[in-house]
Amino acid sequence: MAEEKKGNPPKEAAKATVFMTREIFTEFAKFDTFRLKKMWKKPALLTLGFVVISGFAYFRLTSMGQSPLLAFTLLAFGLFLPLYNYLKYMKSVKNMAVQQEGREAYTLLINKAGLTVTAPENVDSETKTATFRWNKLIGAYRLKHSICLFPDLNHAFLFPTAEESSSLAWKIIEKNMEKEKVHG
């Protein structure tokens, strides 16, 4: 007969020391800006406004026998401005990703109790460790390169999916977090 081990059963936990990569940072920046915070809406409305005004100007000017140059200028400006801002944003994300590349960001421990974040040794901070209970987190999102855990709208912790324990981390999240906060 096999002997049974006594004591506390081993607790499921997923741990990762997170080193930021370009892929993780870029994917998160796009997700946070465009999908989560929906910051594409205002530029889209501005573009739509320019398209409508330029269309109105075109038909009004051509019906009066005048040149539609003003309408084309409004249309070009309305299309160029959001495109320019998008390209500028993507360049800044790329620059930040290059700066973050290979830097140790933090260590994450995900278990039944919640999320524990530990700052790297080389960071001077009063608080080296922070723990967030599952009911205090506002959302968890599974992306291609990381699992994003949000303690609030302005902060996120990224657990890389390249880690061996990422599938265990996701199972723990699904099991312990409120269902409406988990987005896979």
ABEGO torsion letter per residue (X at the ends): XBBBBBEBBBBBBBBBBBBBBAAAAAAAAAAAAAAAAGAAAAAAAAAAAAAAAAAAAAAAAAAAGBBAAAAAAAAAAAAAAAAAAAAAAAAAAAAAAAAABGBBABBBBBBAAEBBBBBBAABBBABABBBBBAAABABBBBBAABBBBBABAABBBBBBAABAAAAAAAAAAAAABBAAABBX
